[in-house]
Amino acid sequence: MSVHLVEGNGLVAKDIGGSSDPKAILSVCGQRQVSKVIKKDLNPKWDQHFSFNLPDDDPVLTIEVYDVDLFGADDFMGGIKVPLADLRVSEVRNLTIPVESLGKKGKFKGELVVVIKGGDKAKKVPAHPFRLTAQDHRRPRPR
């Protein structure tokens, strides 16, 4: 699966002076990748591509955005979660999603623009999704 992190729009200012230095952390089932830092911009244009392997369970793409600070911990700016369980091979999703708190405290606003494309490892529809096995045809035992 590939993710094109296009941009952020109207993100929250975390630095003195009314700006932020945003970076995004993308993760899917323990796989983690980090975008470049865009200095002093609440409307960052990342235009970066990332690739992930999709496992057989129910994967979720999480993108967390942080304001990078020179001193101290980076400030959480918000994030998004995108369920991928039904992503098909070669399917393309163009998404604009409002950032959320993802369970963390603080002020959050703005949106992220991403394009997700299913790859060779994306979920495939089984040829016979309702095929019964021999075990399913057994008659129940009388009690």
Disulfide bonds with the S-S distance in Angstrom:
none
